[in-house]
């Protein structure tokens, strides 16, 4: 991937503006009043900036928009970037402004005259997130990212507040990298190895191989991967930053590194996108990385089930019946409804081993959630108003779309099987809800639980406010905030 060079925060020194290379950034509020940095640029450019902010073009700019004055007279810079931003922007406005700067930066150095502007840390976060570019497999010579320097009145304070945001950005990047990787690179072995490498950050990482999973009785999970040459695994990541002995909060992710649909083969068109079917596991990994980097004061476990769903002579067939770790039997109607089979065993194992205070699982689970919510919101299903409300509050604060959908016993009727305890799919109607109802059967009644269906938000064809096309890293910021707000101190 390509991300910006390390962002630095320095004391304001307007004497360097005239000779600064690359691009110089100034901020102007709706009232068109110029701060000290903007006034210096205005003097150097013989009032060109003043004329611009008095123009109709500036008036028509929306909050957080950027306009570029190319090759300004009186300055060595290639351009002056004018950002229209309130003096007290919201965190979302500040991040959007930073993202817009990333889009105009190119490989040029960026000198950001932030002065006393509020939320410079959020501007830096938005810039970093949008500057991401997954170019690992491109053979063209890669141009290094330009340096980014923020000039602020209190650089030590801003740098301190930006530090945990840098941890968030790294967690998002890790999730995006995993989700963007092709399946011939991100095999189950490679995925597990990348997670094991996070032990150097202080995480405890344990990898459960197929023989251990068979001994535990994880037959629904193993049934998904039995047609593939890649071995199925469960990876357990533990961050013990809270009080010793306190039960952890748990995150569980679906990690299907490639999903052909199995014997219930998917159509060829678009199947290449199924490299992102491990998106739930990718988010769990990114959150755990963020927690470790910022030394979160909470106990959190992250578990991911890593499998590959392939058709072969050993693959699970429609009509097969498998027994879960819990002991319930499942009739496999459609082998393309495989993610819930992975999660069922990992959810049960998580509860049996860790006795968590709550669980959130994430999965690119159903196409039906795209029909319902498109790419704007992830689907939220829960047995707990408290946990669901806390997550939705965190998601709103971070600008990550999420919407709660209903659950009810009546939907269970669609999962009834003639020969087993349940079917793995309930038919076309309410497909996302019946998938959640299936998962709920593997959650104990006293355990607060949320299921996040991220099939529409994990990876997108068009750029978003903070990400280029491809993997978004959706959920890392919201879950990090949830843990900070609800489970730390």
C-alpha positions, 0 to 999 in steps of 0.5 A: 500500500501507499500511505502518506509520509509520517505527518509532523506537527511543528510550531508556527513559523511563517517565515518559511512560507515563501520558500516552501516547496510543494503545496501550501494549505490555508483555512478560511471560514465562511466569513472570509476572515483570514488568519495569520497564515492566510494573511501571510500567503495573501501578502506574498501573493499580492492579495490574490487570496483576498480576491479569491475569498471575495469571489463567487467561487469561494462563496459556492464552496461547501464546507471542507471543500478545497480549491487550488490556486496554481503557481502563486506569484511571490511563492516558491510553492506549486500551489496554494490550497484553500480549504473552506472550513468553520473555525470550530469544525465537527470531527467529520468536517475536519476529516473530510477536509483532510481527505480532500487535501489528500486527493489534491496532494499528489506526491508533493510536500504539503505545508498545512498552516493550521495555526489555532484551528480546532481539530487539526488532529482530525484533519490529519486523520482524514488526510492519512485515511484518504491517501491510502492506495493499494499498489502492492502488486503494481510493477510501475515505479512507485513515487514516494508520498510527499511529506506532510507538515502541520504548523500549529500553535501548540504542536505538542498538544496536537501531536498527543491528541493525534497519536491514538488517531495514528493507531486508528489509521494503522488499524484501518490500513491493516484491514484494507490491506487484508481485504484488498489482497487476492486469494492466491496471496492471502491464503489461510496460512498467510492470513494466520501468519500476518496475525501471528506477527502482531505478537510484536505489538503485545497481542497474544496470538494462538492459532488453532489448526484443523486437528484441534478444531476437529477435537473441539467439535467445530464441524460446521466450520470445518465443513466449509473448508473441506473442499479446499487445499487450504487448511481451515484455522481459527486464530485467537488474538488477546489484548489484556490491557484492562484489570487482571481477571476481568472478563473480556469483550469479544470480537468474532470475524468471518474469514472466508479468504475466497468464496466460490459458493462451493458446490452451490457455485456462484455465477462467474460474473463478479466472482473475483470480488469474493476475495473480500469475503474475509472482510469481517475477520479483517475488521477484527484484525484491524481493531485488535491492531489499533487497541495494541498500538494505543495501549487500550485499557481494556480486555478484548479478545478477537477470534477469526475463522479462516477458511476457503470455500471451494468445490471439489470431490471432498466438498460439502454437498447440499443435503449434508447434515453436520453437527456444530460444536454446540451440538445442534445439527444443521442441514446444508441447503445451500453451500454458499450460505457458508459464513454463518457455519463458520461463525456458529462454531467460533461464537460458541467457542468464544463463549465457552472459553472466554465467558465474555461480557459481550460479543460483536461478530462481523461478516460479509454475510448476505447479498440481501443486506445490499438490497436493503441498505446498499453501500451506505449502511451495515446491518445491525442485529442484536439481542441487546438494546444496550449494546446495539445502542452503544454501537450505533452511537459509536458508529454515528460519532465516527461517520460509519453508517449502520442501521438496526434491523428487526429480529423475531421468533417468527423468522425462525419458522423459515429455518425449520428442517425436516431432518435436522435441528435447522437449515442453514438458509431460510429462503429468499425472503428476509435473507439477512434477518434469517441469517441473524436468527441462525447465528442467534441460536449459537449465542447464550441467552445471557450474553449481549450480542450484535451481528454486523452484516458488512457485505455492503460496506467492507468493499465498494466500487467507488471512492468514499469520503475517506477511502479510495475504491476497494476496501474501506476498513469500515468498522475499525473506527466505530468498534475502537470508539465503542471499546473506548467508551464502554469498556475502558475505565 
